[in-house]
Amino acid sequence: MSFEINLLHTFMTVVGCRNLTHAAEIIGIEQPAVSKQIKKLQEQLGVELIVPHQSGLVLTPEGEYLARIAPSMLEGVDRLPIDLKAIKNKPEGELKVIVENFGRDLVNEYILEFSRLFPNITLNVRTEEYKSLLFSGQLSGAFVGITALPKPQKSSYIWKRVGASQFFPFAHPTYLEEFGHPQAWDDLDGHRLVRYEWNKGYSYYNDDLRNNSLLYQGREGGKPRKHFITTDDVFHCKALLVKGVGIGAIPAYQSISTDLVRLLDGVFDPKKNINGTTHLVYPTYGVRNYALKTFVDFVLDKVKKDENWLQLP
């Protein structure tokens, strides 16, 4: 009996989602193609693995068994080329780097330095695959994720907590020249403030006091300050601030290489604001891949030396 290994990756994504449509979005193919791959796997194995149910997809006993042993099977296959390359004991080859906001900025800031230090490592930066980090078995080969996604309860990947990005209020000098530089909470009233309202994908951030502590700190009775504009994206907030249209709270690392001025130092308490916990995510077999290890050590070193990036644990 034999089967195609890519079908097993698809099966494990479906197991994690328990929904063909959601699995198709994660994999990046159409839903009928996912159904076709699952059917093909069942035909190759000669057993039924998944059956439809009113509450979603349900695994058969054979499917439950395969779901238990598949992670170790996939790890063995994915580890083989990495172990073979590791014999060279050199940091070289292509490394997939899966990034979100924090990771994107970090790579952009230090890619030139990294490439000069390690010219034989080629980074393949992916910005739209970060949700795949939540589903063990979907990703293969040498990869590392830099993500603020919440760590899943079960994962065959290593999730290494790096730290948390702290938010601080910032404004551009052109705005401060026109509207004044607030030094205390009372000075903030009347300013053009940016408010956050996250979309449903980030519904676990549902505390407005923490989402928008800039609007609440220093106010009695819990009534927020008036805001100028609402956004659901910190990159949009940064763009607004760089244009000089107002004051907003953004992660400190986003102010690097800008003219933005941090406000209310010693007054604003970043611990009262929401922060994004960041993890490095990589396969267990990746610890033997010198390109991956080199990149992980490089990121940790940069974060440790520059407090603008993260508050370390």
C-alpha positions as CSV (number, residue, x, y, z in Angstrom):
1,M,0.0,0.0,0.0
2,S,1.3,3.5,-0.9
3,F,-0.1,7.0,-1.0
4,E,1.0,10.5,-1.8
5,I,2.5,12.4,1.1
6,N,0.9,15.7,0.1
7,L,-2.5,14.1,0.6
8,L,-1.6,13.4,4.2
9,H,-0.8,17.1,4.7
10,T,-4.2,18.0,3.4
11,F,-5.9,15.4,5.6
12,M,-4.2,16.9,8.7
13,T,-5.3,20.4,7.8
14,V,-8.9,19.1,7.5
15,V,-8.6,17.4,10.8
16,G,-7.5,20.7,12.4
17,C,-10.3,22.7,10.8
18,R,-13.1,20.0,10.8
19,N,-14.4,22.1,7.8
20,L,-13.5,21.6,4.2
21,T,-14.1,25.3,3.2
22,H,-11.9,26.5,6.1
23,A,-9.2,24.0,5.2
24,A,-9.2,25.1,1.6
25,E,-8.6,28.7,2.7
26,I,-5.6,27.6,4.8
27,I,-4.1,25.5,2.0
28,G,-4.9,28.0,-0.7
29,I,-6.9,25.9,-3.1
30,E,-10.6,25.5,-3.9
31,Q,-12.9,23.5,-1.6
32,P,-13.7,20.9,-4.3
33,A,-10.0,20.2,-4.7
34,V,-9.7,19.5,-1.0
35,S,-12.6,17.1,-1.2
36,K,-11.0,15.4,-4.2
37,Q,-7.7,15.0,-2.3
38,I,-9.4,13.5,0.7
39,K,-11.3,11.1,-1.6
40,K,-8.0,10.1,-3.3
41,L,-6.3,9.4,0.0
42,Q,-9.2,7.2,1.1
43,E,-9.0,5.3,-2.2
44,Q,-5.3,4.8,-1.9
45,L,-5.6,3.6,1.7
46,G,-8.7,1.6,1.0
47,V,-10.6,3.0,4.1
48,E,-13.1,5.8,4.8
49,L,-11.4,8.5,6.9
50,I,-14.0,11.3,7.2
51,V,-17.8,11.3,7.1
52,P,-20.1,14.4,7.0
53,H,-22.1,15.2,10.1
54,Q,-24.6,17.9,11.0
55,S,-22.1,19.4,13.4
56,G,-19.3,19.2,10.8
57,L,-16.9,16.6,9.7
58,V,-16.4,13.5,11.9
59,L,-13.4,11.1,11.8
60,T,-14.0,7.4,11.4
61,P,-12.0,5.1,13.7
62,E,-9.6,4.7,10.9
63,G,-9.4,8.5,10.5
64,E,-8.8,8.9,14.2
65,Y,-5.9,6.4,14.0
66,L,-4.3,8.1,11.0
67,A,-4.7,11.5,12.7
68,R,-2.7,10.2,15.7
69,I,0.2,8.7,13.7
70,A,0.3,11.2,10.8
71,P,2.3,13.9,12.6
72,S,5.2,11.6,13.3
73,M,5.0,10.2,9.7
74,L,5.1,13.7,8.2
75,E,7.9,14.8,10.6
76,G,10.0,11.8,9.4
77,V,9.6,12.7,5.8
78,D,10.2,16.4,6.3
79,R,13.2,15.8,8.5
80,L,15.1,13.6,6.0
81,P,16.4,16.3,3.6
82,I,17.1,18.6,6.5
83,D,19.1,15.9,8.3
84,L,21.0,15.2,5.1
85,K,21.9,18.9,4.6
86,A,22.9,19.2,8.3
87,I,25.7,16.8,7.7
88,K,27.5,19.7,6.0
89,N,27.3,21.6,9.3
90,K,26.9,24.9,7.4
91,P,24.3,27.7,7.5
92,E,23.1,27.5,3.9
93,G,20.1,26.8,1.8
94,E,16.6,28.3,1.5
95,L,14.6,29.1,4.6
96,K,10.9,29.9,4.5
97,V,10.1,32.7,6.9
98,I,6.4,33.2,7.6
99,V,5.6,36.6,9.0
100,E,2.9,38.9,10.3
101,N,3.2,42.5,11.2
102,F,6.0,42.3,13.7
103,G,8.0,39.7,11.7
104,R,7.6,41.7,8.5
105,D,9.1,44.8,10.1
106,L,11.8,42.9,11.8
107,V,12.9,41.2,8.5
108,N,12.7,44.5,6.6
109,E,14.9,46.2,9.3
110,Y,17.7,43.6,9.4
111,I,17.6,41.7,6.1
112,L,20.6,43.6,4.7
113,E,22.7,42.8,7.8
114,F,21.6,39.2,7.8
115,S,22.4,38.7,4.2
116,R,25.9,40.1,4.7
117,L,26.5,37.9,7.7
118,F,25.1,34.7,6.1
119,P,25.3,35.1,2.3
120,N,24.5,31.4,1.7
121,I,21.1,31.5,3.4
122,T,18.3,32.5,1.1
123,L,15.1,33.7,2.8
124,N,11.7,33.0,1.3
125,V,9.5,35.5,3.1
126,R,5.8,34.6,3.1
127,T,3.2,37.1,4.4
128,E,-0.1,35.3,3.7
129,E,0.6,31.8,5.1
130,Y,0.7,32.7,8.8
131,K,-2.6,30.9,9.6
132,S,-1.0,27.6,8.5
133,L,1.2,27.8,11.7
134,L,-1.9,26.8,13.7
135,F,-2.3,23.6,11.8
136,S,0.4,21.0,12.4
137,G,1.1,19.0,9.3
138,Q,0.3,21.7,6.7
139,L,3.8,23.1,6.5
140,S,6.9,21.1,5.5
141,G,10.6,21.6,5.1
142,A,12.7,24.2,6.8
143,F,10.5,27.1,8.0
144,V,10.2,29.5,10.9
145,G,7.2,31.7,11.7
146,I,7.2,35.0,13.5
147,T,3.7,35.5,14.7
148,A,1.4,37.1,17.2
149,L,-1.2,34.4,16.7
150,P,-2.3,32.7,20.0
151,K,-0.5,29.4,20.7
152,P,-2.9,26.5,19.9
153,Q,-3.6,24.0,22.6
154,K,-2.1,21.2,20.5
155,S,0.7,21.6,18.1
156,S,3.6,19.4,16.9
157,Y,5.6,22.6,16.2
158,I,7.8,24.4,18.7
159,W,6.3,27.7,19.9
160,K,9.0,29.8,21.5
161,R,7.7,32.9,23.2
162,V,10.0,35.8,22.4
163,G,8.2,38.6,24.2
164,A,5.4,41.2,23.9
165,S,5.2,44.3,21.8
166,Q,4.3,47.3,23.9
167,F,2.2,50.1,22.6
168,F,3.0,53.8,23.3
169,P,1.4,57.0,22.1
170,F,3.1,58.7,19.1
171,A,2.6,61.7,16.9
172,H,4.5,63.4,14.1
173,P,6.4,66.7,14.6
174,T,4.2,68.5,12.1
175,Y,1.1,67.5,14.1
176,L,2.7,68.6,17.4
177,E,3.7,71.9,15.8
178,E,0.1,72.7,14.9
179,F,-1.8,71.2,17.8
180,G,0.7,71.3,20.7
181,H,2.8,68.7,22.5
182,P,0.7,67.1,25.4
183,Q,2.7,66.6,28.6
184,A,-0.1,65.5,30.9
185,W,-3.5,63.8,30.6
186,D,-5.4,67.0,30.7
187,D,-3.4,68.3,27.7
188,L,-4.7,65.3,25.7
189,D,-8.3,66.4,25.7
190,G,-9.2,68.0,22.4
191,H,-6.5,66.3,20.4
192,R,-7.2,64.1,17.4
193,L,-6.9,60.6,18.8
194,V,-6.9,57.3,16.9
195,R,-9.1,54.5,18.2
196,Y,-8.9,50.8,17.5
197,E,-11.8,48.4,16.9
198,W,-10.5,45.0,15.9
199,N,-12.2,42.8,13.3
200,K,-13.8,39.5,14.2
201,G,-10.6,37.6,13.4
202,Y,-9.2,39.2,16.6
203,S,-12.2,38.8,18.7
204,Y,-10.1,37.6,21.6
205,Y,-9.0,41.2,22.0
206,N,-12.4,42.4,23.2
207,D,-11.6,44.7,26.1
208,D,-11.9,48.3,24.9
209,L,-10.1,49.6,28.1
210,R,-7.0,47.7,27.0
211,N,-7.5,48.2,23.2
212,N,-7.7,51.9,23.7
213,S,-6.1,52.8,27.0
214,L,-4.9,56.1,25.5
215,L,-8.6,57.1,25.5
216,Y,-9.2,56.0,29.1
217,Q,-6.0,56.5,31.1
218,G,-6.2,59.6,33.4
219,R,-10.0,59.8,33.0
220,E,-12.4,59.3,35.9
221,G,-15.6,57.4,35.6
222,G,-14.4,55.2,32.8
223,K,-15.7,57.6,30.0
224,P,-13.2,57.6,27.1
225,R,-11.9,60.7,25.4
226,K,-13.4,61.6,22.1
227,H,-11.6,60.0,19.1
228,F,-10.9,61.4,15.7
229,I,-10.9,58.2,13.6
230,T,-11.4,54.4,14.1
231,T,-9.2,51.7,12.5
232,D,-8.7,48.0,12.8
233,D,-5.1,47.9,11.8
234,V,-1.9,49.2,13.5
235,F,-0.2,49.7,10.1
236,H,-3.0,52.1,9.1
237,C,-2.7,53.9,12.5
238,K,1.1,54.3,11.8
239,A,0.4,55.7,8.3
240,L,-2.0,58.2,9.8
241,L,0.5,59.3,12.4
242,V,3.3,59.6,9.8
243,K,1.0,61.9,7.8
244,G,0.6,64.1,10.8
245,V,-3.2,63.7,11.3
246,G,-3.3,62.8,15.0
247,I,-2.1,60.9,18.0
248,G,-2.3,57.1,18.3
249,A,-0.8,54.2,20.2
250,I,1.4,51.8,18.1
251,P,4.0,49.2,19.0
252,A,7.3,50.9,19.7
253,Y,9.1,49.0,16.9
254,Q,6.9,50.6,14.3
255,S,8.4,54.0,15.1
256,I,11.9,52.9,14.1
257,S,13.2,54.7,11.0
258,T,10.4,57.3,11.3
259,D,10.2,60.9,12.7
260,L,7.4,59.9,15.1
261,V,7.8,61.3,18.6
262,R,6.8,59.2,21.7
263,L,4.5,61.1,24.0
264,L,3.5,61.1,27.6
265,D,6.7,59.3,28.8
266,G,6.3,58.5,32.5
267,V,2.6,59.3,32.3
268,F,1.2,56.6,29.9
269,D,1.4,53.1,31.3
270,P,1.9,50.6,28.5
271,K,1.0,47.7,30.8
272,K,-2.6,48.9,30.8
273,N,-2.7,48.7,27.0
274,I,-3.1,45.6,24.9
275,N,0.1,44.0,23.8
276,G,0.9,41.4,21.2
277,T,2.7,38.3,22.4
278,T,5.1,37.1,19.7
279,H,6.3,33.6,19.1
280,L,8.9,31.9,16.9
281,V,7.3,28.8,15.5
282,Y,9.3,26.0,13.8
283,P,9.2,22.2,13.4
284,T,10.9,20.1,16.1
285,Y,13.3,18.6,13.5
286,G,14.3,22.2,12.5
287,V,16.6,22.4,15.5
288,R,19.1,20.4,13.4
289,N,18.8,22.7,10.5
290,Y,21.7,25.2,10.6
291,A,20.0,27.8,8.4
292,L,16.9,27.8,10.7
293,K,18.9,27.8,13.9
294,T,21.1,30.7,12.6
295,F,18.0,32.8,11.8
296,V,16.3,32.1,15.1
297,D,19.5,33.0,17.0
298,F,19.8,36.2,14.9
299,V,16.2,37.3,15.7
300,L,16.6,36.6,19.4
301,D,19.9,38.6,19.5
302,K,18.3,41.6,17.8
303,V,15.2,41.6,20.1
304,K,17.4,41.3,23.1
305,K,19.6,44.2,22.2
306,D,16.9,46.7,21.1
307,E,14.1,47.3,23.6
308,N,12.0,49.0,20.9
309,W,11.1,45.5,19.5
310,L,9.8,43.6,22.4
311,Q,9.4,43.5,26.1
312,L,11.2,40.3,27.0
313,P,9.6,37.7,29.4
